[in-house]
Each structure stands twice: as structure tokens, then as C-alpha cells.
């Protein structure tokens, strides 16, 4: 199973997950008010090898999203 990759953008009201870095079409929008916690998953220096591992876990009431 191939891992799904998203590009994300943080603004003053939400985190938006995009399907790719060149379009304005987005996969999901997470309101900042819905976020319970944000936790670091790995050392960012380890992610710099280009494998694209998630760096953050965003916990919502009903799910956990990895960015």
C-alpha cells in the first residue's frame, strides 16, 4: 500500500491539507478550534532525508491526523 502524501498550509483559522503543491484543490481543512493537541512525532533532522515521514500528530476529538 502506497502512503498518501499531503501538503499542508497553516493560516489564522485552519490547517489545510492539499493533494499536491501546485493546485488549490484541497483534501481536508482542519479548524484550529477543533484541535485538542499537536505532538511532535520525530526529530525534524531525521525527516530531512526526503522520505517524507510525518513530523506532527494533530489530535482532534474524533481522529488523529499526521502531518
Number of C-alpha atoms within 10 A of each C-alpha: 3 4 7 6 14 18 14 17 10 12 9 7 11 15 17 19 20 19 17 14 12 8 8 9 12 15 13 13 15 16 14 14 9 13 16 11 11 15 11 13 13 12 9 13 7 12 13 10 9 7 8 13 17 16 16 15 15 19 16 17 9 6 9 14 12 16 18
